[in-house]
Amino acid sequence: MNQRPLPANHEQAQQVQRAIVKIVVGMIMVAVAPAIVMISIIVNNGKPIEPGKPVPEFVLRNQDNTNVSVSDFKGHWCLVYFYNESRAEGLIQARRLRDNYNAFRSLDLQLIGISYDSVSSHHEFAEKLGITHPLLSDPEGDVIQEYAAHTSMTHMTKNMSYLVDEAGIIKKVYLDLSPDEQVRAITSDVQQFKQL
């Protein structure tokens, strides 16, 4: 068989192909690297406040446009929870807590929900779901950040809750539990802590 000689520009064509492959790989890395960094930041963006520490003070407006302070709940057990009203998980969490509200009240456990959402948005959300406990608006995210419940995604919170005793001391932190797991854990923990 006769082989035809390679054209003189064949070597140049291979160099161009290699250069194109390098450029494409570089572009993919440039596109993927920020996503990898973002995911790592979202997954661990601040450590929760440790149990045994006093709950940080805050004053925020609720769904009725009234100031609510965490110190208003001293003398009662309290669950300070963070949620995303616009996401399915936040809706499910709010429903589970609402459905167990009377059981929590029988344990003298008060609920406080906090998100980036506006007062008017909280008002509509509370009416729609029949929520009577305070839903607090933190549009600037100062309290959300202080409680390490923020992510680096704009206006998103971690699925996080703090169980606070009647003296204002954090007893337990719940992170990334399903709504049903959260309800079971809270109920069990409050009962156990009250027996001590």
Contacts in CASP RR format, 6 or more apart in sequence:
PFRMAT RR
TARGET T0000
AUTHOR 0000-0000-0000
METHOD contacts of the structure
MODEL  1
MNQRPLPANHEQAQQVQRAIVKIVVGMIMVAVAPAIVMISIIVNNGKPIE
PGKPVPEFVLRNQDNTNVSVSDFKGHWCLVYFYNESRAEGLIQARRLRDN
YNAFRSLDLQLIGISYDSVSSHHEFAEKLGITHPLLSDPEGDVIQEYAAH
TSMTHMTKNMSYLVDEAGIIKKVYLDLSPDEQVRAITSDVQQFKQL
38 152 0 8 1.000
38 153 0 8 1.000
41 151 0 8 1.000
41 152 0 8 1.000
42 151 0 8 1.000
42 152 0 8 1.000
42 153 0 8 1.000
45 148 0 8 1.000
45 150 0 8 1.000
45 151 0 8 1.000
45 152 0 8 1.000
45 158 0 8 1.000
46 148 0 8 1.000
46 150 0 8 1.000
47 148 0 8 1.000
48 147 0 8 1.000
48 148 0 8 1.000
48 149 0 8 1.000
48 160 0 8 1.000
48 162 0 8 1.000
48 173 0 8 1.000
48 175 0 8 1.000
49 55 0 8 1.000
49 56 0 8 1.000
49 147 0 8 1.000
49 148 0 8 1.000
49 162 0 8 1.000
49 170 0 8 1.000
49 173 0 8 1.000
50 170 0 8 1.000
50 173 0 8 1.000
51 170 0 8 1.000
51 171 0 8 1.000
51 172 0 8 1.000
51 173 0 8 1.000
52 169 0 8 1.000
52 170 0 8 1.000
52 171 0 8 1.000
53 169 0 8 1.000
53 170 0 8 1.000
54 168 0 8 1.000
54 169 0 8 1.000
54 170 0 8 1.000
55 70 0 8 1.000
55 78 0 8 1.000
55 80 0 8 1.000
55 162 0 8 1.000
55 164 0 8 1.000
55 168 0 8 1.000
55 169 0 8 1.000
55 170 0 8 1.000
56 70 0 8 1.000
56 143 0 8 1.000
56 146 0 8 1.000
56 147 0 8 1.000
57 69 0 8 1.000
57 70 0 8 1.000
57 71 0 8 1.000
58 69 0 8 1.000
58 70 0 8 1.000
58 142 0 8 1.000
58 143 0 8 1.000
58 146 0 8 1.000
59 67 0 8 1.000
59 68 0 8 1.000
59 69 0 8 1.000
60 67 0 8 1.000
60 68 0 8 1.000
60 114 0 8 1.000
60 136 0 8 1.000
60 137 0 8 1.000
60 138 0 8 1.000
60 143 0 8 1.000
61 67 0 8 1.000
61 68 0 8 1.000
61 119 0 8 1.000
61 136 0 8 1.000
61 137 0 8 1.000
62 68 0 8 1.000
62 119 0 8 1.000
62 122 0 8 1.000
62 134 0 8 1.000
62 135 0 8 1.000
62 136 0 8 1.000
62 137 0 8 1.000
63 119 0 8 1.000
63 122 0 8 1.000
63 123 0 8 1.000
63 125 0 8 1.000
63 126 0 8 1.000
63 131 0 8 1.000
63 134 0 8 1.000
63 135 0 8 1.000
63 137 0 8 1.000
64 123 0 8 1.000
65 119 0 8 1.000
65 123 0 8 1.000
68 112 0 8 1.000
68 134 0 8 1.000
68 136 0 8 1.000
70 78 0 8 1.000
70 80 0 8 1.000
70 112 0 8 1.000
70 164 0 8 1.000
70 168 0 8 1.000
73 110 0 8 1.000
73 112 0 8 1.000
73 164 0 8 1.000
74 166 0 8 1.000
74 167 0 8 1.000
74 168 0 8 1.000
75 166 0 8 1.000
75 167 0 8 1.000
75 168 0 8 1.000
76 108 0 8 1.000
76 109 0 8 1.000
76 110 0 8 1.000
76 166 0 8 1.000
77 107 0 8 1.000
77 108 0 8 1.000
77 109 0 8 1.000
77 110 0 8 1.000
77 163 0 8 1.000
77 164 0 8 1.000
77 165 0 8 1.000
77 166 0 8 1.000
77 190 0 8 1.000
77 193 0 8 1.000
77 194 0 8 1.000
78 109 0 8 1.000
78 110 0 8 1.000
78 111 0 8 1.000
78 112 0 8 1.000
78 163 0 8 1.000
78 164 0 8 1.000
78 168 0 8 1.000
79 97 0 8 1.000
79 104 0 8 1.000
79 109 0 8 1.000
79 110 0 8 1.000
79 111 0 8 1.000
79 112 0 8 1.000
79 161 0 8 1.000
79 162 0 8 1.000
79 163 0 8 1.000
79 164 0 8 1.000
79 186 0 8 1.000
80 112 0 8 1.000
80 113 0 8 1.000
80 114 0 8 1.000
80 147 0 8 1.000
80 161 0 8 1.000
80 162 0 8 1.000
80 164 0 8 1.000
81 93 0 8 1.000
81 97 0 8 1.000
81 111 0 8 1.000
81 112 0 8 1.000
81 113 0 8 1.000
81 114 0 8 1.000
81 160 0 8 1.000
81 161 0 8 1.000
81 162 0 8 1.000
82 113 0 8 1.000
82 114 0 8 1.000
82 115 0 8 1.000
82 144 0 8 1.000
82 147 0 8 1.000
82 149 0 8 1.000
82 157 0 8 1.000
82 158 0 8 1.000
82 159 0 8 1.000
82 160 0 8 1.000
82 161 0 8 1.000
83 89 0 8 1.000
83 90 0 8 1.000
83 93 0 8 1.000
83 94 0 8 1.000
83 113 0 8 1.000
83 114 0 8 1.000
83 115 0 8 1.000
83 157 0 8 1.000
83 159 0 8 1.000
84 90 0 8 1.000
84 115 0 8 1.000
84 156 0 8 1.000
84 157 0 8 1.000
85 91 0 8 1.000
85 94 0 8 1.000
85 115 0 8 1.000
85 117 0 8 1.000
85 121 0 8 1.000
85 122 0 8 1.000
85 125 0 8 1.000
86 117 0 8 1.000
87 156 0 8 1.000
89 159 0 8 1.000
89 179 0 8 1.000
90 159 0 8 1.000
91 129 0 8 1.000
92 179 0 8 1.000
93 159 0 8 1.000
93 179 0 8 1.000
93 182 0 8 1.000
94 125 0 8 1.000
94 129 0 8 1.000
94 131 0 8 1.000
95 129 0 8 1.000
95 179 0 8 1.000
96 179 0 8 1.000
96 180 0 8 1.000
96 182 0 8 1.000
96 183 0 8 1.000
97 104 0 8 1.000
97 111 0 8 1.000
97 131 0 8 1.000
97 133 0 8 1.000
97 179 0 8 1.000
97 183 0 8 1.000
98 129 0 8 1.000
98 130 0 8 1.000
98 131 0 8 1.000
100 183 0 8 1.000
100 187 0 8 1.000
101 111 0 8 1.000
101 132 0 8 1.000
101 133 0 8 1.000
103 187 0 8 1.000
104 110 0 8 1.000
104 111 0 8 1.000
104 186 0 8 1.000
104 187 0 8 1.000
104 190 0 8 1.000
107 187 0 8 1.000
107 190 0 8 1.000
107 191 0 8 1.000
107 194 0 8 1.000
108 166 0 8 1.000
109 186 0 8 1.000
109 190 0 8 1.000
110 133 0 8 1.000
111 133 0 8 1.000
111 134 0 8 1.000
112 133 0 8 1.000
112 134 0 8 1.000
112 136 0 8 1.000
113 133 0 8 1.000
113 134 0 8 1.000
113 135 0 8 1.000
113 136 0 8 1.000
114 135 0 8 1.000
114 136 0 8 1.000
114 138 0 8 1.000
114 143 0 8 1.000
114 144 0 8 1.000
114 147 0 8 1.000
114 149 0 8 1.000
114 157 0 8 1.000
115 122 0 8 1.000
115 135 0 8 1.000
115 136 0 8 1.000
115 137 0 8 1.000
115 138 0 8 1.000
115 144 0 8 1.000
115 157 0 8 1.000
116 137 0 8 1.000
116 138 0 8 1.000
116 139 0 8 1.000
116 141 0 8 1.000
116 144 0 8 1.000
116 155 0 8 1.000
116 156 0 8 1.000
116 157 0 8 1.000
117 125 0 8 1.000
117 135 0 8 1.000
117 137 0 8 1.000
117 139 0 8 1.000
118 137 0 8 1.000
118 139 0 8 1.000
119 137 0 8 1.000
121 137 0 8 1.000
122 135 0 8 1.000
122 136 0 8 1.000
122 137 0 8 1.000
125 131 0 8 1.000
125 135 0 8 1.000
126 132 0 8 1.000
126 135 0 8 1.000
136 143 0 8 1.000
138 144 0 8 1.000
141 150 0 8 1.000
144 150 0 8 1.000
144 157 0 8 1.000
147 160 0 8 1.000
147 162 0 8 1.000
148 158 0 8 1.000
148 160 0 8 1.000
149 157 0 8 1.000
149 158 0 8 1.000
149 160 0 8 1.000
150 156 0 8 1.000
150 157 0 8 1.000
150 158 0 8 1.000
151 157 0 8 1.000
151 158 0 8 1.000
158 175 0 8 1.000
158 176 0 8 1.000
159 175 0 8 1.000
159 176 0 8 1.000
159 177 0 8 1.000
160 173 0 8 1.000
160 174 0 8 1.000
160 175 0 8 1.000
160 176 0 8 1.000
161 173 0 8 1.000
161 174 0 8 1.000
161 182 0 8 1.000
161 186 0 8 1.000
162 170 0 8 1.000
162 172 0 8 1.000
162 173 0 8 1.000
162 174 0 8 1.000
163 170 0 8 1.000
163 171 0 8 1.000
163 172 0 8 1.000
163 173 0 8 1.000
163 174 0 8 1.000
163 186 0 8 1.000
163 189 0 8 1.000
163 190 0 8 1.000
163 193 0 8 1.000
164 170 0 8 1.000
164 171 0 8 1.000
165 171 0 8 1.000
165 193 0 8 1.000
171 189 0 8 1.000
171 193 0 8 1.000
172 185 0 8 1.000
172 189 0 8 1.000
174 182 0 8 1.000
174 185 0 8 1.000
174 186 0 8 1.000
177 185 0 8 1.000
END
